[in-house]
Amino acid sequence: MRDEVDELVEAWARERDDLDLEPVAVFSRISRLARHLDLARRRAFTAHAIESWEFDVLAALRRAGSPYELSPGRLLRETLVTSGTMTNRVDRLAARGFVERYPDPDDRRGVIVRLTAEGKAAVDGAFTALLDAEHELLADLPDAERQQLAGLLRRLLAPFA
């Protein structure tokens, strides 16, 4: 089976036969797949009236387990944004009724961000839709190949962890 990346690599090989083009064959496919995944994410989230950044914060809270709450510092680590950005995001999610702030019982100056029932419903619906889309993207790969691909990608990402 051939794809557009094969054509791209062949064209570069014709023009630059002095270069090892193996990375292009791998990363051009990853880049194209990332675009398809991004589109699937947008569709899944739009269908549930949330944006990607909202999903990231809500999902971090949902993964924390009941009572679905985290400190702002923990949310920063989970979502990799700045404190100013997180404050803005929590404000906007609170305005939508997706999260609430509570005083931190262990720190008088701190707060805890908790997922509301509305926020839980939004993130659960969006996550289900996202998983459906991701299953569709993987549909042509047998289970063993999916596991092999996950392992290879894990090894590729390991130096960045």
C-alpha positions, -999 to +999 in steps of 0.1 A: +000+000+000+014+034-010+004+068+003+013+105-003+043+103+020+058+077-002+056+102-031+070+129-010+100+108+001+106+097-035+106+133-047+131+143-020+152+113-028+154+124-064+164+159-054+186+150-024+200+115-028+227+125-003+203+125+026+188+097+048+151+104+044+139+077+069+127+104+095+106+120+068+088+087+062+080+084+099+073+120+110+054+131+079+029+103+087+028+112+124+021+148+114-007+139+090-022+116+116-020+144+142-040+166+119-067+139+115-068+134+153-070+172+159-100+174+136-117+144+153-111+160+187-126+193+175-157+175+162-161+155+194-158+186+216-179+208+194-207+182+195-206+186+233-203+224+233-168+225+248-134+237+235-102+217+236-087+237+264-120+232+284-117+195+279-081+195+291-090+211+324-122+191+329-105+159+320-078+165+345-104+170+372-124+139+361-093+117+361-086+128+397-115+106+408-143+115+432-148+142+445-131+154+412-110+182+426-075+195+423-055+224+435-047+250+409-010+240+411-019+204+403-040+216+374-010+235+361+011+203+361-017+183+345-024+207+317+011+224+312-001+260+311+010+291+331-007+301+363-022+332+346-037+310+319-051+285+344-067+313+364-084+326+333-095+291+323-109+283+358-128+316+358-143+308+324-153+273+334-168+285+367-188+311+347-202+282+326-210+262+358-185+234+350-163+240+380-165+255+415-138+269+438-136+260+474-112+271+502-084+247+506-088+231+541-051+226+543-040+261+532-060+292+542-047+311+512-054+283+487-084+271+468-095+238+454-112+235+420-140+210+419-159+196+389-196+202+390-222+177+379-226+198+347-189+197+341-187+160+347-216+154+322-198+176+296-164+159+299-179+124+300-199+131+269-170+146+250-146+119+261-170+092+249-173+110+215-136+113+213-130+076+220-155+067+193-136+089+168-102+075+179-115+039+176-126+048+141-091+061+133-076+028+145-103+006+129-080-008+102-053-020+126-057-054+143-054-054+181-018-067+180-007-040+157-024-013+178-005-026+208+028-027+189+022+009+176+015+021+211+047+005+223+068+020+195+053+055+201+060+051+239+097+044+231+098+073+207+084+097+233+104+084+263+133+109+260+107+137+263+091+125+295 
